Structures are given as C-alpha cells and as structure tokens.
Amino acid sequence: GNSGVSLRTAIAEQYPDAVGVSTHFLSWTWRYPVEEFLETLAVFCRENGVDTRREFAWMCFLCTDQFDGWLNNHRNDGIET
C-alpha cells in the first residue's frame, strides 16, 4: 500500500464500493482491540437493520493518517518511533 495515506484511501483503491459518504460518526479509542470494536459494530448493524452497503461510518482511525502528525512532527503521543 501507499505510505502517508489513510486506511480509507487505501481501502478505496482496492475496494471502491466499500467506501461512501458518511451517514454515521463513530468514535473509537486504541484502548479497545480492533476485533472487539468490529464485532460490536457488526452486532449493532444486525440488530438495528443497518444496510452496510448503503450506510457508512466516519471513524478517525480509518479516515485520517494516524501517524502523519505523530511521526512527521516528532511529537510523542505514546508511540515509540
């Protein structure tokens, strides 16, 4: 993949139908395992009839380059460089 791009951009290059205009905003913290977060999201979608082909979530960890600010600006946010 390309360095310096968000996961959303990288996903869109390979799977263009997997991205779209956001209909929901989700906040997530690195404290939770990604697998747990995704499983919870899947349950929510199932239980609430969310059409995952037509509804999209904006999540900072997918939509922004998480390491650009940390690494390029030499800030220490708890990530070893």
RAGINOR-V474912 format. One record per pair of residues at least 6 apart in sequence whose ideal C-beta (glycine too) atoms are under 7 Angstrom apart, sorted by the first residue. I is the first residue (numbers start at 0). GAP is how many residues later the second one is. D is the distance in whole Angstrom. If there is no record, write none. Layout:
BEGIN
<<I/GAP/D> <I/GAP/D>>
END
This chain:
BEGIN
<<0/9/5> <1/8/6> <3/61/6> <3/64/6> <4/60/6> <5/56/7> <5/57/6> <5/58/6> <5/59/5> <6/55/5> <7/11/6> <7/54/5> <7/55/5> <10/7/6> <10/8/6> <11/7/5> <18/37/7> <19/36/4> <20/35/6> <21/34/5> <21/35/6> <21/36/4> <22/32/4> <22/33/6> <23/31/7> <23/33/4> <24/33/5> <25/31/5> <25/33/5> <27/9/6> <27/31/6> <27/33/6> <44/7/6> <68/6/7> <69/7/5> <69/9/6> <70/10/6>>
END
